[in-house]
Amino acid sequence: MNQLRIPGVNFCAVADFRLAAAAYEASLPEQGQVDGTVHLGTVMSRDHFYFTPEGQTEALARHGVLGVEMEAAALYGVAAEYDKQALAVLTVSDHLLDHSGDMSAAERETRFADSLRLAVAAAHS
């Protein structure tokens, strides 16, 4: 999406630092906002979630990428274009390399309260 936004450039749009810092602050144990583990870092956006070239997931992990999703890059690109702030707060439902802890359909419907609390904390900062 961001290659279409600025032709000829691999524009690396990122989260707003202030929003990310506020979400991180809210995630600290002494704040009591979340029950689970919180990671702050890089994710990779791609248009085809279920088609993964061989070795790509492992290469991304070696480069410190924490997850794969489909919207954050476009969200950040639109925010940059219109001088707005954006932050993707994500919950891991499936592990790309170890499926033993993947969430069930019922868990995916009910276990996102921590992410919502962090997003609200960032929005109110």
C-alpha positions as CSV (number, residue, x, y, z in Angstrom):
1,M,0.0,0.0,0.0
2,N,2.8,2.4,0.8
3,Q,4.6,1.8,-2.5
4,L,1.4,3.1,-4.2
5,R,1.4,6.1,-1.9
6,I,4.9,7.2,-2.9
7,P,5.8,5.5,-6.2
8,G,9.4,4.2,-6.4
9,V,9.9,4.3,-2.6
10,N,9.6,1.6,0.0
11,F,8.0,4.1,2.5
12,C,8.4,2.7,6.0
13,A,5.5,4.3,7.9
14,V,5.6,3.7,11.6
15,A,3.4,4.1,14.7
16,D,3.2,7.4,16.4
17,F,5.8,7.4,19.2
18,R,3.6,9.2,21.8
19,L,0.8,6.7,21.3
20,A,3.2,3.8,21.5
21,A,4.8,5.2,24.6
22,A,1.4,5.7,26.3
23,A,0.4,2.1,25.5
24,Y,3.7,0.8,26.8
25,E,3.4,2.8,30.0
26,A,-0.1,1.4,30.5
27,S,1.3,-2.1,30.0
28,L,3.7,-1.9,32.9
29,P,2.7,-4.2,35.8
30,E,2.4,-1.4,38.3
31,Q,-0.3,0.1,36.2
32,G,-2.5,-3.0,36.5
33,Q,-4.0,-2.6,33.0
34,V,-3.1,-6.0,31.5
35,D,-3.0,-9.6,32.7
36,G,-0.8,-11.0,29.9
37,T,2.6,-10.3,28.5
38,V,3.1,-7.2,26.3
39,H,5.7,-6.9,23.6
40,L,6.6,-3.6,21.8
41,G,8.2,-4.0,18.4
42,T,8.1,-4.4,14.7
43,V,5.4,-6.3,12.8
44,M,5.2,-7.0,9.1
45,S,2.1,-6.3,7.0
46,R,1.3,-8.3,4.0
47,D,-1.7,-8.6,1.8
48,H,-1.8,-12.4,1.7
49,F,-1.8,-13.8,5.2
50,Y,-2.0,-17.5,4.3
51,F,0.6,-17.5,1.5
52,T,4.0,-17.5,3.0
53,P,7.2,-18.0,0.9
54,E,9.4,-20.8,2.3
55,G,11.8,-19.5,5.0
56,Q,10.2,-16.0,5.2
57,T,8.8,-16.4,8.7
58,E,12.1,-17.6,10.1
59,A,13.9,-14.7,8.3
60,L,11.5,-12.2,9.8
61,A,12.0,-13.6,13.3
62,R,15.8,-13.4,12.9
63,H,15.3,-9.7,12.1
64,G,13.3,-9.1,15.3
65,V,9.9,-9.0,13.7
66,L,7.3,-10.0,16.3
67,G,4.3,-10.7,14.2
68,V,2.6,-10.7,10.8
69,E,-0.7,-8.9,10.1
70,M,-2.5,-7.2,7.3
71,E,-3.3,-3.6,8.1
72,A,-0.8,-1.7,10.2
73,A,1.5,-0.5,7.3
74,A,-1.5,1.0,5.4
75,L,-2.9,2.5,8.6
76,Y,0.5,4.2,9.3
77,G,0.9,5.3,5.7
78,V,-2.6,7.0,5.7
79,A,-1.8,8.7,9.1
80,A,1.5,10.0,7.8
81,E,-0.1,11.3,4.6
82,Y,-2.7,13.2,6.5
83,D,-0.5,14.3,9.5
84,K,-2.4,12.1,12.0
85,Q,-1.4,9.8,14.7
86,A,-1.8,6.0,14.5
87,L,-1.0,3.0,16.6
88,A,-1.7,-0.7,16.0
89,V,-2.4,-2.6,19.2
90,L,-2.4,-6.3,18.3
91,T,-3.2,-9.5,20.1
92,V,-1.5,-12.8,19.1
93,S,-4.1,-15.4,18.3
94,D,-2.0,-17.8,16.3
95,H,1.8,-18.6,16.4
96,L,3.2,-19.1,13.0
97,L,5.9,-21.6,14.1
98,D,4.2,-23.4,17.0
99,H,0.4,-23.9,16.9
100,S,0.2,-25.6,20.3
101,G,-1.0,-22.4,22.0
102,D,-3.3,-21.0,19.2
103,M,-6.5,-19.5,20.4
104,S,-9.8,-21.2,19.7
105,A,-12.6,-19.4,17.9
106,A,-14.3,-18.7,21.3
107,E,-11.0,-17.3,22.8
108,R,-10.6,-15.0,19.8
109,E,-14.1,-13.6,20.5
110,T,-13.5,-12.9,24.2
111,R,-9.7,-12.5,25.0
112,F,-8.9,-9.0,23.6
113,A,-9.7,-6.9,26.7
114,D,-6.0,-6.2,27.4
115,S,-5.5,-4.9,23.9
116,L,-8.6,-2.7,24.2
117,R,-7.4,-1.3,27.6
118,L,-4.0,-0.4,26.0
119,A,-5.6,1.2,23.0
120,V,-7.9,3.3,25.2
121,A,-5.0,4.4,27.4
122,A,-3.0,5.5,24.3
123,A,-6.0,7.3,22.8
124,H,-6.6,9.2,26.1
125,S,-2.9,10.2,26.5
